[in-house]
């Protein structure tokens, strides 16, 4: 009898712990996150969004979620900003929820992981000046602008991004071989296609830019 009672109490504690950590009792309106990012940043933190409808941000520190109406804009950094202040640096996972998020800006935020795989309507992504070692955008087939300068990327695959028109990736860890592989995944879309490139990836001067220019891309 004592063992049965203990098992019941243990089960109840597990339910309480799950609820308090954002399980079925989460305040995120029951929707799964469209965007997730991991950061150790302290002090001020902001996220820029464009799109339509309402977006909600869970800051990952137990504080009250923030919900705002977002709107369309040419670039996310001209759109709506979600701001939060952390008392100190600590590992946190931030979750963004919304039905139509087309632009995301999250730069200078010490982000080590960014998951946008569920945000398939995303057309603009600006994740510059972070600590990303990888970036998977294979599900973001509507993406038109990608700015991922100043990270720790060793490879980048845009083979699924047929709508991509602008790309910047300076100050990463891309070798000439990795750059050639990246250029090989570019698509020959109609219209202007621009690449911002600086001599700040390893062996940038040794890569074969003709792989990209032959597809109609212009280096700036």
C-alpha positions as CSV (number, residue, x, y, z in Angstrom):
1,X,0.0,0.0,0.0
2,X,2.8,2.4,0.8
3,X,4.5,1.7,-2.6
4,X,1.2,2.5,-4.4
5,X,0.8,5.8,-2.5
6,X,4.4,6.8,-3.3
7,X,3.9,6.0,-7.0
8,X,0.8,8.2,-7.2
9,X,2.6,11.1,-5.5
10,X,5.5,10.8,-7.9
11,X,3.2,10.8,-10.8
12,X,1.4,13.9,-9.5
13,X,4.8,15.7,-9.0
14,X,5.8,14.9,-12.6
15,X,2.5,16.4,-13.9
16,X,3.1,19.6,-11.9
17,X,6.7,19.9,-13.1
18,X,5.6,19.4,-16.8
19,X,2.9,22.1,-16.4
20,X,5.2,24.6,-14.8
21,X,7.8,24.1,-17.6
22,X,5.4,25.1,-20.3
23,X,3.7,21.8,-21.0
24,X,-0.1,21.6,-21.3
25,X,-0.4,24.5,-19.0
26,X,1.8,26.8,-21.1
27,X,0.5,30.4,-21.7
28,X,1.4,30.2,-25.4
29,X,-2.2,29.7,-26.5
30,X,-1.7,26.0,-27.2
31,X,0.2,26.7,-30.4
32,X,3.6,25.2,-31.1
33,X,6.5,27.6,-31.6
34,X,7.2,28.9,-35.1
35,X,10.7,30.1,-34.2
36,X,13.1,28.9,-31.5
37,X,16.4,30.3,-30.6
38,X,19.0,29.6,-27.9
39,X,21.0,32.3,-26.3
40,X,23.2,33.1,-23.3
41,X,22.7,36.8,-23.6
42,X,22.1,39.0,-20.6
43,X,20.7,42.5,-20.3
44,X,18.6,43.9,-23.2
45,X,17.3,41.6,-25.9
46,X,15.0,42.4,-28.9
47,X,13.5,40.6,-31.8
48,X,12.2,42.3,-34.9
49,X,9.2,40.8,-36.8
50,X,7.1,41.6,-39.8
51,X,4.0,39.8,-41.1
52,X,0.4,40.0,-40.1
53,X,-1.8,39.0,-37.2
54,X,-0.5,38.6,-33.6
55,X,2.8,37.2,-32.5
56,X,3.8,36.1,-29.0
57,X,7.3,35.8,-27.6
58,X,8.1,33.5,-24.7
59,X,11.4,34.7,-23.3
60,X,12.4,31.5,-21.7
61,X,12.9,32.9,-18.2
62,X,9.5,32.4,-16.6
63,X,8.5,36.0,-17.3
64,X,5.1,37.0,-18.8
65,X,4.8,36.4,-22.5
66,X,4.6,39.4,-24.8
67,X,2.0,39.6,-27.6
68,X,1.9,42.3,-30.2
69,X,0.2,43.0,-33.6
70,X,2.8,42.7,-36.3
71,X,2.6,44.3,-39.8
72,X,4.2,43.9,-43.2
73,X,7.4,45.9,-44.0
74,X,10.2,45.8,-46.5
75,X,12.6,44.7,-43.8
76,X,12.0,43.2,-40.4
77,X,14.1,45.8,-38.7
78,X,11.5,48.4,-39.8
79,X,8.7,46.4,-38.4
80,X,7.6,45.6,-34.8
81,X,10.2,45.1,-32.1
82,X,9.7,42.8,-29.1
83,X,12.0,43.9,-26.2
84,X,13.0,42.2,-23.0
85,X,15.6,42.7,-20.2
86,X,17.3,39.8,-18.6
87,X,18.9,40.4,-15.2
88,X,22.0,38.3,-16.1
89,X,23.5,36.1,-18.7
90,X,22.1,32.5,-18.7
91,X,21.2,29.8,-21.2
92,X,17.7,30.3,-22.4
93,X,15.4,29.1,-25.2
94,X,13.2,31.9,-26.7
95,X,10.0,30.8,-28.6
96,X,8.1,32.9,-31.1
97,X,4.5,32.0,-31.9
98,X,2.5,33.5,-34.8
99,X,0.4,32.5,-37.8
100,X,2.1,34.7,-40.5
101,X,5.6,35.7,-39.7
102,X,7.4,36.8,-42.9
103,X,10.4,38.6,-41.5
104,X,12.8,38.0,-38.6
105,X,15.6,40.1,-37.2
106,X,17.7,38.8,-34.4
107,X,21.2,40.2,-34.5
108,X,23.9,40.9,-31.9
109,X,22.2,38.6,-29.5
110,X,24.7,35.8,-28.8
111,X,22.4,33.2,-30.4
112,X,24.0,29.8,-30.7
113,X,21.0,27.9,-32.2
114,X,18.2,29.2,-34.5
115,X,15.3,27.0,-35.7
116,X,13.1,28.5,-38.3
117,X,12.0,25.2,-39.9
118,X,8.3,25.7,-38.9
119,X,8.2,29.3,-40.1
120,X,7.7,28.3,-43.8
121,X,6.2,31.7,-44.7
122,X,9.5,33.5,-43.9
123,X,10.8,35.7,-46.7
124,X,13.4,37.8,-44.9
125,X,15.9,36.5,-42.3
126,X,18.6,38.7,-40.6
127,X,20.6,36.8,-38.1
128,X,23.9,38.6,-38.3
129,X,26.4,39.0,-35.5
130,X,25.7,35.9,-33.5
131,X,27.4,32.5,-32.7
132,X,25.6,30.2,-35.1
133,X,27.7,27.2,-36.2
134,X,24.9,25.9,-38.5
135,X,21.8,27.3,-40.2
136,X,19.1,25.0,-41.7
137,X,16.8,26.9,-44.1
138,X,15.7,24.0,-46.2
139,X,12.1,24.4,-45.2
140,X,12.0,28.2,-45.9
141,X,11.4,27.9,-49.6
142,X,9.8,31.4,-49.7
143,X,13.0,33.1,-48.4
144,X,14.1,36.1,-50.5
145,X,16.7,37.8,-48.3
146,X,19.2,36.1,-46.1
147,X,21.8,38.0,-44.0
148,X,23.9,35.8,-41.8
149,X,27.2,37.7,-41.6
150,X,29.5,37.4,-38.6
151,X,28.7,34.0,-37.3
152,X,30.6,30.7,-37.1
153,X,29.2,29.0,-40.1
154,X,31.3,26.4,-41.9
155,X,28.8,25.6,-44.6
156,X,25.5,26.9,-46.0
157,X,23.1,25.2,-48.3
158,X,20.5,27.2,-50.2
159,X,19.5,24.6,-52.7
160,X,15.8,24.6,-51.5
161,X,15.6,28.4,-51.6
162,X,14.5,29.0,-55.2
163,X,13.2,32.5,-54.4
164,X,16.4,33.8,-52.9
165,X,17.5,37.2,-54.3
166,X,19.9,38.7,-51.6
167,X,22.6,36.9,-49.7
168,X,25.3,38.0,-47.3
169,X,27.6,35.7,-45.4
170,X,30.9,37.5,-44.6
171,X,32.9,36.9,-41.5
172,X,32.1,33.2,-41.1
173,X,34.3,30.1,-41.3
174,X,33.6,29.2,-44.9
175,X,36.6,27.8,-46.8
176,X,37.0,28.2,-50.6
177,X,35.6,24.6,-51.0
178,X,32.6,25.5,-48.7
179,X,32.0,28.7,-50.7
180,X,32.1,26.8,-54.0
181,X,29.6,24.3,-52.6
182,X,27.4,27.3,-51.5
183,X,27.6,28.9,-55.0
184,X,26.7,25.5,-56.5
185,X,23.4,25.4,-54.5
186,X,22.3,28.9,-55.8
187,X,19.4,29.0,-58.2
188,X,19.3,30.9,-61.5
189,X,16.1,33.0,-60.7
190,X,14.9,35.8,-62.9
191,X,15.6,39.4,-61.7
192,X,18.5,41.0,-59.8
193,X,20.4,38.6,-57.5
194,X,23.0,40.1,-55.2
195,X,25.7,38.6,-53.0
196,X,27.5,40.7,-50.4
197,X,31.0,39.2,-49.9
198,X,34.0,40.4,-48.0
199,X,37.5,39.0,-47.8
200,X,36.9,37.7,-44.3
201,X,36.0,34.1,-44.8
202,X,39.0,31.7,-44.9
203,X,40.3,31.5,-48.5
204,X,37.6,33.9,-49.9
205,X,40.0,35.0,-52.6
206,X,40.5,31.4,-53.7
207,X,36.9,30.6,-54.3
208,X,35.4,30.3,-57.8
209,X,32.9,33.2,-58.1
210,X,32.1,32.3,-61.7
211,X,29.9,29.5,-60.3
212,X,27.6,32.2,-59.0
213,X,28.0,34.8,-61.7
214,X,27.2,32.2,-64.4
215,X,23.8,31.9,-62.7
216,X,23.2,35.6,-62.9
217,X,24.3,36.6,-59.4
218,X,26.2,39.9,-58.8
219,X,29.0,40.3,-56.2
220,X,29.1,43.6,-54.2
